[in-house]
């Protein structure tokens, strides 16, 4: 069986999910062609697992200083090139087409009238999923950016019958509660983040970003993004400070790492994630990273989740290798199992837990 698997590369979380899926699919007699888009090819790193992958420019979102920038997003995308890439993508050789919010594959499949399976966090946003920071424009973008015929969402709670637990890309590392806090805020001004962290000389921070170079600045260890080093620091940290993307926080929940999270300003998905985390009691959310908010979090008992997610990548790989012939609802029931009934509390109404005002 030949599978085309498109992955949106703007955020590292999509690629982390793809790593887990690549390893799981390797156990089955399938040939997978990976297509990545959404960031410059030279900015993709640690991609050996995907072999001779296909690259397209695709579409992406522009950010600066912790905010989504709609004007620069409009001007930085090349829509005619995107349409041409989708039109020229040949799908005839593939038995299954899979998309993790990747627009070139999604549009090519729609034009060819081919079924496409969507596997990703964005496909979990049905009518019962928590939403915050939403607008007509953002709802329209989310629904039309990479539309699919069979949406399979990923989330921390079974908000709908097509929603699975997170796909995790976690190596078998020894877990410790070390002295350092891990900081990953790639959409923020990195110098501003470092200055906030340096106001707490009694704490050690390891700050990762693709924009940084390896160096020590007082109590802050700056690290250029790399998968191996990041996962090692994640396994041994005492807590994580991050934006409200889905994948990293899912890994923190699995490894029981306390999380302080700031959603990307103007990004509905991240604001909605922050709301869900607050309702579930899984993390502490803040509107902006400043010394007061960080001091409050460092001084208080840390919120952690008592949950272990199943091996979703293995379940999805088995389902895809069998031709994806059974309803996603069956897969959802199998993977959540008792967790949907016993281990994951339903969202609570009223004031959310774990919020720094």
C-alpha positions as CSV (number, residue, x, y, z in Angstrom):
1,X,0.0,0.0,0.0
2,X,1.3,3.5,-0.9
3,X,0.4,6.4,1.4
4,X,1.0,10.1,0.8
5,X,1.3,11.9,4.1
6,X,1.3,15.7,4.1
7,X,2.5,17.6,7.1
8,X,2.3,21.3,7.9
9,X,5.7,22.4,9.0
10,X,5.1,25.8,10.4
11,X,4.9,24.5,14.0
12,X,7.3,21.9,15.3
13,X,4.4,20.0,16.8
14,X,3.1,18.7,13.4
15,X,6.6,17.3,12.7
16,X,6.8,15.7,16.1
17,X,3.5,13.9,15.4
18,X,4.9,12.9,12.0
19,X,8.0,11.4,13.7
20,X,5.8,9.2,15.9
21,X,3.7,8.1,12.9
22,X,6.8,7.4,10.8
23,X,8.1,5.0,13.4
24,X,4.7,3.4,13.9
25,X,4.1,2.9,10.2
26,X,7.6,1.4,9.7
27,X,6.2,-1.8,11.4
28,X,3.7,-2.3,8.6
29,X,4.1,-3.3,4.9
30,X,3.3,0.2,3.6
31,X,5.3,2.7,1.6
32,X,4.9,6.3,2.9
33,X,5.8,9.4,0.9
34,X,6.1,12.4,3.2
35,X,5.4,15.9,2.0
36,X,6.3,18.9,4.2
37,X,5.4,22.5,3.6
38,X,5.0,25.7,5.7
39,X,8.6,26.8,6.4
40,X,11.7,27.1,4.3
41,X,13.3,23.8,3.5
42,X,16.6,24.9,5.0
43,X,14.8,25.6,8.3
44,X,13.7,21.9,8.6
45,X,16.0,20.0,10.9
46,X,16.6,16.4,12.1
47,X,14.5,15.1,9.1
48,X,16.5,11.9,8.5
49,X,13.6,9.7,9.6
50,X,11.5,10.8,6.7
51,X,14.0,9.7,4.0
52,X,13.7,11.5,0.6
53,X,10.7,13.6,1.5
54,X,8.9,15.9,-0.8
55,X,8.9,19.6,-0.1
56,X,6.5,22.4,-1.2
57,X,6.4,26.0,-0.1
58,X,2.7,25.7,0.9
59,X,1.1,28.3,3.2
60,X,2.2,29.5,6.6
61,X,1.4,32.1,9.3
62,X,3.6,35.0,10.2
63,X,4.3,36.0,13.9
64,X,6.4,38.5,15.8
65,X,6.8,39.3,19.4
66,X,4.2,36.7,20.5
67,X,1.4,37.8,18.1
68,X,0.0,36.4,14.9
69,X,0.4,39.0,12.2
70,X,-2.4,38.9,9.6
71,X,-1.0,41.6,7.3
72,X,2.5,40.0,7.0
73,X,0.9,36.5,6.7
74,X,-1.0,37.8,3.6
75,X,2.0,39.3,1.9
76,X,4.5,36.5,2.8
77,X,2.4,33.8,1.2
78,X,2.6,33.1,-2.5
79,X,-1.0,32.0,-3.3
80,X,-0.4,31.5,-7.1
81,X,2.6,29.2,-6.3
82,X,0.5,27.3,-3.8
83,X,-2.3,26.8,-6.3
84,X,0.2,25.6,-8.9
85,X,1.8,23.2,-6.5
86,X,-1.5,21.7,-5.6
87,X,-2.6,21.4,-9.2
88,X,0.6,19.7,-10.3
89,X,0.8,17.2,-7.4
90,X,0.1,13.7,-8.9
91,X,-1.9,11.5,-6.6
92,X,-2.4,8.5,-8.9
93,X,0.2,6.4,-7.3
94,X,-1.3,6.5,-3.8
95,X,-3.8,4.2,-2.2
96,X,-4.4,6.5,0.8
97,X,-3.9,10.2,1.3
98,X,-3.3,11.5,4.8
99,X,-3.0,15.2,5.9
100,X,-1.9,16.8,9.1
101,X,-3.3,20.2,8.3
102,X,-1.1,20.5,5.2
103,X,-2.9,22.6,2.5
104,X,-1.1,21.4,-0.7
105,X,-2.1,17.8,-0.2
106,X,-5.6,18.8,1.0
107,X,-6.3,21.0,-2.0
108,X,-4.8,18.5,-4.5
109,X,-7.0,15.8,-3.1
110,X,-10.1,18.0,-3.3
111,X,-9.4,18.9,-7.0
112,X,-8.8,15.2,-7.8
113,X,-12.0,14.3,-5.9
114,X,-10.0,11.9,-3.8
115,X,-10.8,11.0,-0.2
116,X,-8.2,12.4,2.3
117,X,-7.9,11.5,6.0
118,X,-7.1,14.4,8.2
119,X,-5.1,13.5,11.4
120,X,-4.3,16.5,13.6
121,X,-5.3,18.7,16.4
122,X,-7.1,21.2,14.2
123,X,-9.6,18.5,13.2
124,X,-10.8,18.2,16.8
125,X,-12.5,21.6,16.8
126,X,-16.1,20.5,16.6
127,X,-19.1,22.2,18.3
128,X,-18.4,20.7,21.8
129,X,-14.6,21.6,21.9
130,X,-13.7,24.6,24.0
131,X,-13.1,27.8,22.0
132,X,-11.6,31.1,22.9
133,X,-10.3,34.1,21.0
134,X,-12.4,33.1,18.1
135,X,-13.7,35.3,15.2
136,X,-15.4,34.7,11.9
137,X,-12.1,35.1,10.1
138,X,-10.3,32.6,12.3
139,X,-13.1,30.0,12.1
140,X,-13.1,30.4,8.3
141,X,-9.3,30.0,8.1
142,X,-9.3,26.9,10.3
143,X,-12.1,25.2,8.4
144,X,-10.7,26.0,4.9
145,X,-7.0,25.9,5.4
146,X,-6.6,22.1,4.9
147,X,-10.1,20.6,4.5
148,X,-10.4,16.8,4.5
149,X,-13.2,14.2,3.9
150,X,-12.4,12.1,7.0
151,X,-11.3,14.4,9.9
152,X,-9.7,12.7,12.9
153,X,-9.0,15.1,15.7
154,X,-6.5,14.9,18.5
155,X,-7.2,16.4,21.9
156,X,-6.8,16.0,25.7
157,X,-10.4,15.0,26.2
158,X,-12.9,13.0,24.0
159,X,-14.9,16.1,23.0
160,X,-16.4,14.2,20.0
161,X,-16.5,10.7,18.7
162,X,-13.9,11.5,16.0
163,X,-11.4,12.7,18.6
164,X,-8.4,10.6,19.7
165,X,-5.8,11.2,22.4
166,X,-2.6,12.9,21.5
167,X,0.1,11.3,19.3
168,X,3.3,11.4,21.3
169,X,6.9,11.5,20.2
170,X,8.7,10.6,23.4
171,X,11.9,8.6,23.5
172,X,12.6,6.1,26.3
173,X,14.4,8.4,28.7
174,X,14.7,8.3,32.4
175,X,12.5,11.0,34.0
176,X,13.8,13.3,36.6
177,X,12.7,16.5,38.4
178,X,15.9,18.4,37.8
179,X,16.9,21.9,38.8
180,X,16.1,23.6,35.5
181,X,12.9,25.0,33.9
182,X,12.6,24.3,30.2
183,X,11.5,27.3,28.2
184,X,10.2,27.1,24.6
185,X,8.5,30.2,23.3
186,X,9.5,30.3,19.7
187,X,6.9,32.9,18.7
188,X,8.1,35.4,21.3
189,X,10.9,38.0,21.2
190,X,13.8,35.8,22.5
191,X,15.7,38.7,24.1
192,X,12.6,39.8,25.9
193,X,12.1,36.3,27.2
194,X,15.7,36.0,28.4
195,X,15.4,39.3,30.3
196,X,12.3,38.1,32.2
197,X,14.1,34.9,33.1
198,X,17.2,36.7,34.3
199,X,15.1,38.5,37.0
200,X,15.0,35.2,38.8
201,X,18.7,34.4,39.5
202,X,17.8,31.7,42.0
203,X,16.3,29.6,39.2
204,X,18.0,27.8,36.3
205,X,16.3,28.1,32.9
206,X,17.1,26.3,29.6
207,X,15.7,28.4,26.8
208,X,15.2,26.8,23.3
209,X,14.5,28.5,20.0
210,X,15.5,28.1,16.4
211,X,16.6,31.7,16.6
212,X,19.1,31.2,19.4
213,X,22.7,30.0,19.5
214,X,24.2,27.9,22.2
215,X,25.5,30.2,25.0
216,X,25.1,30.9,28.7
217,X,23.7,34.2,29.9
218,X,23.7,34.2,33.7
219,X,21.1,31.8,34.9
220,X,19.7,31.2,31.4
221,X,21.2,28.5,29.2
222,X,20.4,29.4,25.6
223,X,20.0,26.5,23.1
224,X,19.4,26.3,19.4
225,X,16.5,24.0,18.7
226,X,17.4,20.4,18.2
227,X,15.2,17.3,18.9
228,X,17.6,15.2,20.9
229,X,18.8,17.9,23.3
230,X,15.3,19.3,23.7
231,X,13.8,15.9,24.7
232,X,16.6,15.3,27.1
233,X,16.0,18.6,28.8
234,X,12.3,17.9,28.8
235,X,12.8,14.6,30.6
236,X,14.9,16.1,33.3
237,X,13.2,19.5,33.9
238,X,11.1,20.5,36.9
239,X,8.6,22.4,34.7
240,X,7.9,23.9,31.3
241,X,7.2,27.4,30.1
242,X,5.8,27.4,26.6
243,X,3.2,28.7,24.2
244,X,-0.1,26.9,24.0
245,X,0.6,24.6,21.1
246,X,-0.8,21.1,21.3
247,X,2.1,18.7,20.9
248,X,4.6,19.9,23.5
249,X,2.0,20.3,26.2
250,X,0.7,16.7,25.4
251,X,4.3,15.5,26.0
252,X,4.4,17.4,29.3
253,X,1.1,15.8,30.4
254,X,2.4,12.4,29.6
255,X,5.7,12.9,31.5
256,X,3.8,14.8,34.3
257,X,5.8,18.1,33.9
258,X,4.1,21.2,35.3
259,X,3.2,23.7,32.5
260,X,3.0,27.5,32.5
261,X,1.6,28.4,29.1
262,X,1.0,31.6,27.2
263,X,-1.2,31.4,24.0
264,X,0.1,33.1,20.9
265,X,-1.8,36.4,20.8
266,X,-4.4,36.4,18.0
267,X,-4.3,32.6,17.4
268,X,-7.6,31.0,18.1
269,X,-6.2,27.5,18.4
270,X,-3.8,28.4,21.1
271,X,-6.3,30.5,23.0
272,X,-8.7,27.5,22.8
273,X,-6.0,25.2,24.1
274,X,-5.4,27.4,27.0
275,X,-9.1,27.4,27.9
276,X,-9.3,23.6,27.7
277,X,-6.2,23.3,29.9
278,X,-7.7,25.6,32.5
279,X,-11.1,23.8,32.4
280,X,-9.4,20.4,32.8
281,X,-7.0,21.6,35.5
282,X,-4.0,20.5,33.5
283,X,-1.8,23.6,33.4
284,X,-1.5,27.3,34.5
285,X,-2.2,29.8,31.8
286,X,-1.1,33.4,31.5
287,X,-2.0,36.2,29.1
288,X,1.6,37.5,28.9
289,X,5.0,36.4,30.1
290,X,6.2,39.0,32.7
291,X,8.0,39.0,36.0
292,X,4.8,39.1,38.1
293,X,3.2,36.1,36.3
294,X,6.4,34.1,36.4
295,X,7.0,34.9,40.1
296,X,3.4,33.8,41.0
297,X,3.9,30.5,39.2
298,X,7.3,29.7,40.6
299,X,6.0,30.3,44.1
300,X,2.9,28.2,43.9
301,X,2.4,24.4,43.9
302,X,2.6,23.2,40.3
303,X,-0.4,21.8,38.5
304,X,0.2,18.4,37.0
305,X,-2.2,15.9,35.3
306,X,-2.6,12.4,36.5
307,X,-3.0,10.7,33.1
308,X,-1.2,8.4,30.8
309,X,-2.3,8.5,27.1
310,X,-2.3,5.3,25.0
311,X,0.0,4.6,22.0
312,X,-2.2,6.4,19.5
313,X,0.5,6.3,16.7
314,X,0.5,2.5,16.8
315,X,-3.3,2.4,16.7
316,X,-3.5,4.8,13.8
317,X,-0.7,3.0,11.9
318,X,-2.5,-0.3,12.3
319,X,-5.8,1.3,11.1
320,X,-4.1,3.0,8.1
321,X,-2.2,-0.2,7.1
322,X,-5.6,-2.1,7.1
323,X,-7.0,0.4,4.6
324,X,-8.7,2.7,7.1
325,X,-11.9,0.7,6.4
326,X,-13.5,0.9,9.9
327,X,-15.1,4.1,11.2
328,X,-12.9,6.5,13.2
329,X,-15.4,6.4,16.0
330,X,-14.5,2.8,16.6
331,X,-10.8,3.8,16.9
332,X,-11.7,6.6,19.3
333,X,-13.6,4.2,21.6
334,X,-10.7,1.7,21.6
335,X,-8.0,4.3,22.3
336,X,-9.8,6.2,25.0
337,X,-11.2,3.1,26.7
338,X,-11.5,3.6,30.4
339,X,-9.7,6.9,30.2
340,X,-12.7,8.6,28.7
341,X,-14.8,7.4,31.6
342,X,-12.5,7.4,34.6
343,X,-9.2,9.2,34.3
344,X,-10.0,12.4,32.4
345,X,-12.4,14.7,34.2
346,X,-15.1,16.5,32.3
347,X,-14.5,20.2,31.8
348,X,-15.8,22.2,34.7
349,X,-18.0,25.2,34.3
350,X,-17.3,28.5,36.1
351,X,-13.9,29.9,37.0
352,X,-11.1,27.8,35.5
353,X,-8.5,26.1,37.6
354,X,-4.8,27.1,37.4
355,X,-5.0,30.6,35.9
356,X,-2.7,33.4,36.8
357,X,-4.6,36.6,36.4
